[in-house]
Structures are given as C-alpha cells and as structure tokens.
Amino acid sequence: QAVVISFDHFSIAKLRRLDQDVGLGLTSSCSMPYVFPFMEENRCTFLGVPMRMMTTEYADMITARGIDLNPWPVDSLTDMELIAAKYPSSLVTTNELERWAEFYKSHPELHAYP
C-alpha cells in the first residue's frame, strides 16, 4: 500500500485529481483552519502533527474525524513514552531511528498495529 504524505498541500490536491485511489495525507507545521475541510475534500487519511502541537484536544479532534495521527518528530524518550501511552497506533516520524527501534522492541503494545 502506497501513501503519499506531504507538506505541499497543492501537490496533494493535484495528486488526488490524477489518482482517485492513492492514499494521501498532509504534514503540517502549524494549526490551519482549512485543514480538515481540505482533507475531507481530498480524502486524506493521515495528518502529520508536530509534537509541540500534540494536545489531547487536538488529537481527539483529528481521530474523531477518522484521520490517522502522525506525530513528528518523536525523538526524545519522553515523546516516545507519550506516544506509546496515548497514541500507540500512530505512524511516527523520528530522527532517532536507533532510539525508536530499541524503544519499540521493549513496548509490545506498539506491535498490535500494522
């Protein structure tokens, strides 16, 4: 399964016009009021959210819309623990691959998701 996730929302909209079936997602570095209507219009199912914006309220708003949460960057052990505890099905982005790999191995609750 291929999924295209990008900061370039114009490219995501163009890709949706070119291919009605490809999985799409957005990455954002800030909170934008148009993001949810845009995602619905373009059938995007992933939203990359900076860890600094990962509040319970925002995460609930995202998941209530059926959107998969993609926090980034998940680099510190504190952030990894937060993701494991609250958002174990998230698709994470990390700059600390070795740290994440060790953390992942020791947290079987993260293994239940594809």
VENJOQUI-V67305 format. One line per field, one symbol per residue. phi: phi as a letter, one per 20 degrees, with the letter a starting at -180 (. if undefined). psi: psi as a letter, one per 20 degrees, with the letter a starting at -180 (. if undefined). burial: # if it has 16 or more other ideal C-beta (glycine too) atoms within 10 Angstrom, else .. A space follows every 50 residues. Layout:
phi=???
psi=???
burial=???
This chain:
phi=.dcdcbfeffffffffffbfdffcbddcdbecfeffffffgdledccfcg gfdfegffffffffemefecfbfddefffffffffdcfefeedcedffff fffggecffeefdf
psi=pppppqhnhghggghhhhoiiqpqrqpqjrpphigghggghjlpjpoppq hijmqgggghgghhjkpppnqqpnhqhggghgghghlijqoqpqimgggg gggghjnhhiiiq.
burial=....#...#..#...#.......#####......#...#..#.######. #..#....#..#....######.##...##..##..#..#####.#...# ..#......#....
